[in-house]
Amino acid sequence: MLRVLRLLGSLVLALAVLAGILAFMAWREVDAPGPLAEPAQVVIPRGGTGAIADTLAERGVISDPRLFTAAAVLTRNEGPLRAAEFAFPARASIRQVLTVLREGRPVQRRLTIAEGLTARQITQLIDDMEGLTGETPPIAEGALLPETYAFTLGDSRASIVRRATAAMEQAVEEAWAARAPNLPLASPREAVILASIIERETGVAGERGLVGGVFINRLRRGMMLQSDPTVAYGAGQGMPLDRALTRADLNEDHPFNTYRIRGLPPGPIASPGRESLRAATQPETTDYLYFVADGTGGHAFGRTLEEHNRNVARWRALRRAQ
């Protein structure tokens, strides 16, 4: 009997040693480099450790779902595994993968609203952005601040619109508070309208303040703004024209035709950026009243109609030569 007990004790000890060796070998595998050849972004689903293990194996992040599941269970006191989109480094070990799932920041996607887009263009941009959910709510012209907005997979389109609207409200508030004295602008909304025209008139950053100064001068004198982008906005019904403006466009009677109305149009024609808001509220002091394209991407400015007509003649000659 004693001999049997000794044999059983030896067997138990041998099994314990073998289990320890196997556990050690398995744990080494947990720290071994994984099969992922290049960094990858993976959407981790809800549904428990098994579903996560299967997803990671399908994407080539891990090679042994059972070992991953066991390691997750043994380290469960370190925190739950989260469902989100995560970025995994190349050759990530199971331990590293578990750390990403517990402590890593979900992948930040980005949506960029460029300066000068119309509400219809921005709506289409948000509609087409992958990773967002839900419908895009109605967007008022000029209501969203052009910027790059980070979001995570599953965020709503409405949340992007809310954030961009709040950003514009803050930017307008700051620009209006810092405005130059005695501007011929009655409200922050009028500043946004003017800023949107400036935004569409020039893509040259250094010209914005000067263009703003020209429009401010014309508003003070009761002159028509005669801004082509406002006419194009009306003709295109809020979308860019795929053609040049015609004489008929300039003669058309609509509220955005600043060749026929005096003062500002009834609303913005695009979403202006911060620099255009600054140009509208802190324009350069100038005696220019006119400007026309100069063929280099910028504009030639004139103080008198005669000077302006010479600039226009040079521009037309350049176009004919081209």
Disulfide bonds with the S-S distance in Angstrom:
none
